[in-house]
Amino acid sequence: MVNSHLAEAKGLIAGCVNQPAAAVADDAAIGTLEGWDSIAHISIVLAIEARVGRNLTSDEIIAVTGVASVADILKQADGP
């Protein structure tokens, strides 16, 4: 399940930064992935919110810094 959340996070981010999913490394983050700028960051947050069906909290938005943090939010939304 963790790997599916990681793959989903990479795909979500890839779509927002106009890169193929294969170009998004497992450790990709703000500042390391081409195209992840402030506008893409907003798109990523909105895409996460659409996927989980709710608005993210301020703390969650601040925590969206890389693939791992996005995968964590997706995993939490899906529950145990």
C-alpha positions as CSV (number, residue, x, y, z in Angstrom):
1,M,0.0,0.0,0.0
2,V,2.8,2.4,0.8
3,N,4.3,1.9,-2.6
4,S,0.9,2.7,-4.2
5,H,0.7,6.0,-2.3
6,L,4.3,6.8,-3.3
7,A,3.5,6.1,-7.0
8,E,0.2,8.1,-6.8
9,A,2.1,11.0,-5.2
10,K,4.7,11.0,-7.9
11,G,2.0,10.9,-10.6
12,L,0.0,13.7,-9.0
13,I,3.2,15.9,-8.7
14,A,4.3,15.0,-12.2
15,G,1.0,16.2,-13.6
16,C,1.3,19.5,-11.8
17,V,4.8,20.2,-12.9
18,N,4.4,19.0,-16.5
19,Q,6.9,16.2,-16.2
20,P,6.5,12.5,-16.9
21,A,6.0,10.5,-13.7
22,A,9.3,8.7,-14.4
23,A,11.1,12.0,-14.1
24,V,9.9,12.4,-10.5
25,A,12.3,10.7,-8.1
26,D,11.1,9.2,-4.8
27,D,12.9,11.9,-3.0
28,A,11.9,14.8,-5.3
29,A,11.0,18.0,-3.4
30,I,10.6,21.7,-3.8
31,G,13.9,23.0,-5.1
32,T,15.0,19.7,-6.6
33,L,12.3,19.1,-9.2
34,E,12.2,21.2,-12.3
35,G,8.9,23.0,-12.6
36,W,8.0,22.8,-8.9
37,D,7.6,26.6,-8.4
38,S,5.0,28.5,-6.3
39,I,2.3,28.1,-9.0
40,A,2.9,24.4,-9.3
41,H,2.8,24.1,-5.5
42,I,-0.7,25.6,-5.5
43,S,-1.7,23.1,-8.2
44,I,-0.2,20.3,-6.1
45,V,-2.1,21.4,-3.0
46,L,-5.4,21.7,-5.0
47,A,-4.8,18.2,-6.6
48,I,-4.3,16.7,-3.1
49,E,-7.4,18.3,-1.8
50,A,-9.4,17.0,-4.8
51,R,-8.0,13.5,-4.2
52,V,-8.7,13.4,-0.5
53,G,-12.0,15.2,-0.7
54,R,-11.3,17.9,1.8
55,N,-9.3,21.1,2.3
56,L,-5.9,20.6,3.8
57,T,-5.1,22.3,7.0
58,S,-2.5,25.0,7.2
59,D,0.0,22.6,8.8
60,E,-0.6,20.1,6.0
61,I,-0.1,22.7,3.3
62,I,3.2,23.8,4.9
63,A,4.2,20.1,5.1
64,V,3.8,19.6,1.4
65,T,7.5,19.8,0.5
66,G,8.1,16.6,-1.4
67,V,6.9,13.2,-2.7
68,A,7.1,11.6,0.7
69,S,4.9,14.2,2.4
70,V,2.3,14.0,-0.4
71,A,2.3,10.2,-0.1
72,D,1.8,10.5,3.7
73,I,-1.2,12.8,3.2
74,L,-2.7,10.3,0.7
75,K,-2.0,7.4,3.1
76,Q,-3.7,9.2,6.0
77,A,-6.7,10.0,3.9
78,D,-7.2,6.4,3.0
79,G,-7.0,5.3,6.6
80,P,-5.7,1.9,7.9
